[in-house]
Amino acid sequence: MTLSPSRDHLAWPFFSLQHTPWAERVLEFSTGLRVDHHNADASCRSLVRALGGAGLLAPCVAQKGADATSIDSRTLCLTRELLAWHDGLADFAFAMQGLGTGAISLAGASALRDAVLPKVARGEWIAAFALSEAEAGSDVGAMQCAARLDGVSYVIDGEKTWISNGGIADVYTVVARTGEGPGTKGLSAFVVYADDPGFSVVERIETIAPHPLATIRFDGCRIPSDRRLGAPGEGFKIAMRTLDIFRASVAAAAVGFARRALDESVAHAKTRVMFDATLADQQLTQGALGDMATAIDAAALLTYRAAWRRDVLRLATTSEAAMAKMAATESAQQVIDRAVQLFGGRGVRRGEIVERLYRDIRALRIYEGATEVQKLIVARELLKDA
């Protein structure tokens, strides 16, 4: 049976007329997509080029003359949901082009934006976002990687780890300590190119869902001061604004994974015979499918509410995006686990779609703010507004 993702939710009032033809473009690109997960580096390079060639990376970056506030969150979310339904690595290749350049779209000087963003949008350059360190993941204020002003240059020293696209990226957005204040008040953001002297990749990191990941190092890495993003000490604010733009799209990717798991489960249940009936005839199966479908729609509603609030109402979505990210990733983990259980032994066999989804979803509950951090964000916003 050939499956295709549902587009019924495009009728929800969160969407505008332009979103339906865009979804069809993404589906046309995705249909028949074959990705080699044994060579994640080569596959990501190929996917970025293909996405850029198809014009599908344009929503990730601010267009000429505009900044990141012009990025349409609903288009980002819809694209990630549909790509994730087809393949997690395709979703990753798309998403990192936006996350890696979001800070440049937000705070880059005009010349820097013109030098970087068009190449990223065309798929000619691969982007990365370097924030995390070994002792500074959720606690960004503990960052040790430092940048000091030396004449008309900044000199960066230190390491970053868990950097997606590390090792294959052409351009990195790097947050480093510049000392304007304690904790998060003393951070600034910079653009570093992979061929800058003093930049190196020291370790490639393998994870359960293969994608390019690395530890990178800066040894006296000297860059022009005009590659600083925003003012000194604004690095944390810029990084958080970047994450706010793209956080809801992480939820959308989780929705895409969960929808695929449900679609595979329904198709399997209707054909798998057990005790002289199909799985679909069993009440336990029907109960599981009902739970899965309800969890997916709840997560999708939260996701597209957050995106709609940002795009249409032009309001902050810190709490709404955190709710969406938390609910969608946690429920997707449960939905996919139920799918594996419905498939029985097949569900844990390498090469099965639900087995791949089981590995794909796990990281989403951690990156761009772990679930526990999202709870704190929601509570902080609630208490602030009370």
Stockholm file with secondary structure:
# STOCKHOLM 1.0

chainA/1-386         MTLSPSRDHLAWPFFSLQHTPWAERVLEFSTGLRVDHHNADASCRSLVRALGGAGLLAPCVAQKGADATSIDSRTLCLTRELLAWHDGLADFAFAMQGLGTGAISLAGASALRDAVLPKVARGEWIAAFALSEAEAGSDVGAMQCAARLDGVSYVIDGEKTWISNGGIADVYTVVARTGEGPGTKGLSAFVVYADDPGFSVVERIETIAPHPLATIRFDGCRIPSDRRLGAPGEGFKIAMRTLDIFRASVAAAAVGFARRALDESVAHAKTRVMFDATLADQQLTQGALGDMATAIDAAALLTYRAAWRRDVLRLATTSEAAMAKMAATESAQQVIDRAVQLFGGRGVRRGEIVERLYRDIRALRIYEGATEVQKLIVARELLKDA
#=GR chainA/1-386 SS CCCCCCCGGGGSTTCCTTHHHHHHHHHHHHTTCCCCTTCHHHHHHHHHHHHHHTTTTGGGSCCTTCCGGGSCHHHHHHHHHHHHHHCHHHHHHHHHHHHTTHHHHHHCCHHHHHHHHHHHHTTSSCEEEECCBTTBSSCGGGCCCEEEEETTEEEEEEEEEEEETTTTCSEEEEEEECCSSSGGGGEEEEEEETTSTTEEEEEECCCSSCCCEEEEEEEEEEEEGGGEESSTTCHHHHHHHHHHHHHHHHHHHHHHHHHHHHHHHHHHHHHCEETTEEGGGSHHHHHHHHHHHHHHHHHHHHHHHHHHHHHTSCCCCHHHHHHHHHHHHHHHHHHHHHHHHHHGGGGGSTTCHHHHHHHHHHGGGTTTSCHHHHHHHHHHHHHHHC
#=GC SS_cons         CCCCCCCGGGGSTTCCTTHHHHHHHHHHHHTTCCCCTTCHHHHHHHHHHHHHHTTTTGGGSCCTTCCGGGSCHHHHHHHHHHHHHHCHHHHHHHHHHHHTTHHHHHHCCHHHHHHHHHHHHTTSSCEEEECCBTTBSSCGGGCCCEEEEETTEEEEEEEEEEEETTTTCSEEEEEEECCSSSGGGGEEEEEEETTSTTEEEEEECCCSSCCCEEEEEEEEEEEEGGGEESSTTCHHHHHHHHHHHHHHHHHHHHHHHHHHHHHHHHHHHHHCEETTEEGGGSHHHHHHHHHHHHHHHHHHHHHHHHHHHHHTSCCCCHHHHHHHHHHHHHHHHHHHHHHHHHHGGGGGSTTCHHHHHHHHHHGGGTTTSCHHHHHHHHHHHHHHHC
//
